[in-house]
Amino acid sequence: MTRTLFTGGTVASATGSLRADVLVIDETVAAVGDLSQLAATMDMDIVDVSGRLLLPGGVDVHTHLDSGLNGPRTADDFESGTIAAAAGGTTTLVDFAAQAPGLGLMDSLAAHADKARGKAVVDYGFHMCVSDLYDGAMADFADVVASGVTSFKVFMAYRGTLMLNDGQLFDVLRRAGSLGAQVCVHAENGDVIDRLAADLVASGTTGPRGHLLSRPPKTEVEAVHRAIAIADMASAPIYFVHVSTAGAVEAVAAARRNGGAVAAETCTHYLTLDPEMYDAPGFEGGKVVLTPPLRSEEHRNALWEGLGLGDLSVVSSDHCPYCLVDKERYGKDDFRQIPNGGPGVEHRLPVLYGQGVATGRLGIERFVELTATAPAKQFGLYPRKGVIAAGSDADLVVLNPNGEIRISADTQHQRIDYTPWEGWVLPGRITQVWSRGELIVEDGRYVGAPGRGRFLARSTVS
């Protein structure tokens, strides 16, 4: 039996913060409170975290590791991607398993699970992407859920590869809902986007800015409204990924006020990055060709407001890393061919802390809720994950609020040749990360065992 006592820190949760000690026995939190007398009565390791924040390990429910969902394979596999996650304070991932062409759901899920097994260094689960409703697919949903994968993803864009039509979306929502599973929706009007993109290329707009111009805010807003109505008709819950616009926030808020089982996330880059990045010299704008595109300040402000009011409940990374050299190779002559996606799993917590907590936009409790507690609750991982409490996994992040982080592609763990936050210096520095009672990151270095991550079978929604 291994005992570790964290002393002198401020334990932060979604409901409050307090000066407290945390006792960890083996992999689990055993007690939280004034435990100062314990050190004299039993043998244990003491970790002094005085002056530090003690946060629950981050839960990132939107990543694409070792994925060919958009054609080319993403740059991070489950080893490099989860090491990067750990370095940034994230100890749990829920990754998207793509439905491979010609394969059924269970075979696709098994193939993706094989990529993670023995390589992931933090705990992980999966969402199951649905892009082909073959004969028997609906029956296979029950097997997916029984395997502990209790959420699915569908796309309202990318016709011909990933997109489902409205009738199919209704079928997926209804079937998943009947099983107590959730459906994550990529909400964009794909057909309109395709037409706008074709017009832009025909008129000579072929560079990265065309990606922004072909996806105006209304292409997201319309799709969110439509999906909410379809989910209501299917009597099923719905979760919107990567919300980027003020209109989408308003639609989600209205549905929630009317009692709809509607939830939504946004991502770090939509909160912090400006679409002027598409105008960078040469092909530099290709770094931020991700979907949806970056939005203007009015939309960023609406996202921050939505987080504060509770209309948006999760901040994810949508980590989908493609090296810039590969983006340019595929799409230098036609923005439609640029692989959509960018890095972020390593910098989700540091950027949100620096731009949210340190600026006063978010309290530390809301930060914990958005990055750990709410995603764990949303996707059937709470209270094992997302909280520091007796009985929870001992996933702990030690953060020095008086420290700082300098973000650079030269020092990141993400296996990619850029970061969109290059050169940013932010307040707050993660000094240690513990996963299930094991120290896995110290001063930015991964020090844990290889392949130590475990698959997490998740519960269904009540």
N, C-alpha and C positions, 0 to 999 in steps of 0.2 A: 504494500500500500504506500503510495506516494502522497505526501501532504505538502501543499504550498500555501503560504499565507501572504496575501498582498495587503500591505499596511500603509496607512497615511494618505491614500488617494481619495478623490471625489468620484463616487460611483454614479454614473449618469444612466437614467432610464427614460422611457417615453413619458413617465408620469411624475418625475422629479429627480433631483440630485441630492446626494448627501455624503458627508464625510463618513466613510465606513471601511472596514476591513472585509476582505473576501477570502474565505477558506475554500481551497480546491483539494479534493481527494480523488486521486487518479485522474479521470477524465471529466469529472462532474463538479459543479459548484455545490458545496456542502452547506455553506452558511454565509450570510451577509449581515454585518452589523459591527458592534464594538466587540472585537474578539481578541483584545490585547492580552488577556490573561491566558490565552491558549498556548502561546509560545513557551510559557514556563511549565506547562503541564504535559506537553507531548512533543515528540520529535517531528520537526518539519523544516522545510526551507522557507526563508523569509525573503520576500521581494519588497523593497521599500519604494513605493510610488508616490512619496510625498510631493505635493505641488503638481501632481499629474492628474489628468482625467482618466478614469477607467471606464471604457466603453464596451458594449457588447460587440463582438466581431460582426463586421458588415455582412449583409446578405444582398447579393447582386442577382436579380432574377431575370437578367437579360444579357446573355453573352452568346457568342458564336465562335466556339473553339474547334479547330481542325474541321472547318465546315466548308462544303462546296455549294452551299445554298444559292449563292449568286453566281455560280460558275466556277471561277478560280477558287482554290482553297485558301482559307484565311492563314495569316502568317504565324499565329500562335497555335500550338497544339495544347493538349491538356497539361503537359509539363510546364512549358514556358508561360502559358496563360495563367495557370493557377499560382505559380511562383510570383508573377506580377500582381495578381490579386492579393496574395498574402502580404506582399511588400506594401501595398496600399491599404491594409487594414481589413480586407474582405476575407472572411473565413468560410463562406458558403456561397456557392454558385448554383443557379438553375439555368442550364444551358439548353439551347434549341437543337433538337435532333431533327435533321432534315429527312423528309421522305424521299428516298432515292428513286430515280426513274426506274420503273418496272418492278419495284419491290413493294411489298405490303407494309403496313404500319409496324407490325411486330418484328419483321426482318430488318427494317430500317432502324428501328430502335435498338435492336441487338447489335447492329453494325456500329452505331454511334457509341454505345456503351463499351464496346471493345476498345475504342480509341482512348477512353478515359481510364479504364481499369489498369492499375499499376503505374499510371503516369501522373494523375492528379495528386496534388499535395494538400488541397483543402477539400472539405466535404462538398458533395455535389448532387444535384438531381437533374431531371430533364423535363422539358416541355416537348410534346410531339407535334411537329409540323404536319399539316394535312394539305397536300396539293393535288392529290389524285383520289377521287372517290370511286375506286374500282368496285366491282361486284363483291360484296362481302365486307367492305370497309367498315360499314356501320356496326357490324357484328364484332369486328376486331377492336372497336373502341373499348369494349368491356375488358378485353385481355390487357390492353394498354393500362387501363386504370388499375386492374388487379395487380399489375407489376409495380405499382407505386408511382406511376407517372400520371398525375391527376389533372393535367392541364394540356390543352391543345393550342395550336396556333394556326391561323388562317390569314390569307392575304387578299385584300381588295384591289391589288395592283399587280403588275407584271403578268399581263395576259399571255397565255401560251406556255408559261413555265410554272408559276406559283399561284396565280389568281384563281379564286373560286367565284362563281356567279352568285347572285343574291339568293337563289333557291338553294344552292349548295351550302351557303353560309347559314341559312335557316336550318337546314338538315343537321349540320354540325352542331350548332347551338342547341337545338332540341335534344339531339342524342347525348351530347356531353352533359347537358343539364340533367337529364334523366338519370345519369350515373353519378351525380354529385361532383362532376368535374367542371372545370372552368375553360373558357375559350379566350385566348389572347388574340386581339385583332390588330393587324396592320391596316389602318384606315386611310386610304387615299383613293380618289376616283381615277383608277388606272387607265380607263379608256380615254378620258379627257386629257390626261397627262401624255399619253402616247400621241395624240393628235397635235397637242401643243409642241411637243418635242420634234415631231416630224416637220412642222411648219418652221421651227427655228433652224433646224439643220438645212432645210431647203433655202432659207434666206441667208445662209452663210454663218450662222451662230453655231459653232461646233465646239467651243472651249468649255471649261468648267462652269462658267456663269450660266450657260444654257440649262444646266441642271436646276439652278434656282428659278430661272424664268419659266421653265416648263412645269413647275410645281407651285403655283401661287397658293396662298393660304386657303382659298375656297375649295381647292381639291381635297384638302384634309377635312375642313369643316363640314362639307356636304357629306363625305363618307362617314364621319362620326355620327351625324344626325341619322343617316340611313341605317347604320348598324345598330344604333340604339333602338330604333323602331322595329327592326327585324328581331332583335333580342327580346323585346317586349312581346312580340307576337309569338315567339318561341317559348316564352315563360322561362327564360334562362338568364343566368348572370353573364356579364361581359366585362372584359378587362382590356383597355386600350393601351397599347405600347407606344412609346416615344411621341407623346403629344407635344406639338410645337407651336400651336397658334392660340390666340386669344379666343377666337370663335369656338374652337374645340373645347377649351376650358369651360366656356359658358354653357355649351351643350351638355357636358358631363355634369356640371353643377345643377343645371335645371332638372336633368333626369334624376339625380340623387335627391333633390328637394321633393320630387314627385314620388319618391319611394322606390325608384328603380334600383336594381342590383347592378350598379354600374361603378366601376373603379378605373383609375387611369394613372399612368406614370408619365413623368418626363425624364429627360436625361441631362447629364451635366453639361454637355456641349450646347444644348438649346438654352440653358440658363446663362451662359457666360460668353459665347462666341458670336461675332458679328458677321453678317453676310458680305461685308466688304472684303472678307478673306477670299472670296471667289475672284476678285479683281487683282490678286497678287501676280507678279510678273511670271512669264513663261507658263509652266504647268503647275505652279505652286498651289493654285486654287483647287487642284485635284485632291489635295489632302483632305478637304472638307466636303467632298462629294459623298454625302451620306444621306439617308432617306428617313424622314423628310429633310429638306435642306435647312440650313441655318436661317433664322428669322430676324427681323428688325427689332429695335429696342421696345417698341410698343408691345410686341408679342413676348419678349423676354420679361418685361415687367408684369404682364398678365400671368405668366408662369409662376413667377415668384409670389404674386398675390394668391394664386391658386394653391400653392404649397402652404402659405400661411393660413388660408381659410379652410383647408382640408378638402378642397375640391380635387386636388391631385394628392395622392396618398403615398407615392413611392418615387424615389429618384434612382434610376438604373444607369448603367454605363452604355448599353448597346454596343459592347466591345465586339467589333467586327473588323479586324485589322488586315488591311492590304497595304503592302509596301508601295511607296510612291512610284518607284521604278516600274512596278507591275501595273499600277493604275495607268501610267502613261503609255506603257506598251500596248495595253488593250484599247485605250480610249483617247489617244492624243488627237485623233482626227474626227472623233464623234463622241460627244459627252455621254450619249446613250450607252456606250460600250464600257464606260469607266465602272469598275466594280464598286458598288455602293457600300460604304462603311468606313469606319475609322477606329482608332484605339481609344481606350478610356478606363479599363478595369482597374488599372494601377492608380489612377489619379481621381477616381470618383470621390472618395472620402476627403482627400486633401483639398481638392478644388471646392467642394461644397462647404467644408469647414471654413476655408479661407475667404470665400466669397459670400457665405451665408452667415455662419456663426460670428466670425470675427468682425463682420461689417454691421452686425445687429439685425440683419434680415431674418435670421432664425435664432431661436433659443437652442441651447444644447439639447434640451429634451426633444424638441421637434426634429433636430438633426438626427438623434438616435432613432426616433420613430420612422423617419423617411428612409434611412439607410439600413436599418436592421429590423426593428420590431414590426412595422407595417408589412414589409415584404414577406417576413416569416409568417405572419398571420394570414396574409392574402393567399399564400401558396402552401398551407398545411405543414409548416415547420415549427410553429410556436406551440409550447414554450421551450422546446428543445433548443431552438435557435432564436436569436433576436433579443435576448434579455439576459441580464446577470441576476440570477435568482436561484435559490436552492432547488436542485434537481435539473437545472439546465446544463447543457454542455458548457464546459469551461473554455469558451471562445472569448478572449479578452484582448482589447487593444489599449495600450498605454500611450497617451497623447500628451505631449508637453505644450501647453498653450502659449508658452513664452518662446518656443522654438520657431523655426521657419523651414520651409522646403523650397528648393530651387528646382524647377522642372526642366528636364533636358532629355533629348533623345540619347545623349551620350551616356547618361547614368541610369536610364530606366531599365526595367527588366522585360518589358514588352518587346517581343522579337520583331521590331518594325523600325523603319529608318526615319521616323519623325514622330512628333507629338504636336497636336494643334495648340498646346499651351507652352510651347518652347519659350524658355527664358522667364516664365512667370515665377515670381518670388511671393510665396504665400505664408501668412502666419499659421502656426500650429505645426508640430512635427511628431510623427509617429515614431516612438523609440523602441517599442516591443510589440509583438503580436504572438498570442498564444492560441493554439487550437487544440481543443479537448485536453487541456492541461499541459500541453507540450509547447515549449518556446520554439517558434518556427521562424521568427524574424527578429533580428536585433540590429538596431542602428542601420536599417535599410538592407541588411544582408540576410539572405535566406539561410537558416541554420538547421532546418528541420530535415527529417529523413525523406528520401525520394519515394514517390508513389504512395504516400501515407493517407491520401484522401479516401473517404468512404462514400459509397452511393447511399443516398437518402431516399427511402421510400416515403412518399408524402401521403397525408390523409386527404380525403375529399372534403368539400365544403359542407357545412351543416345547413 
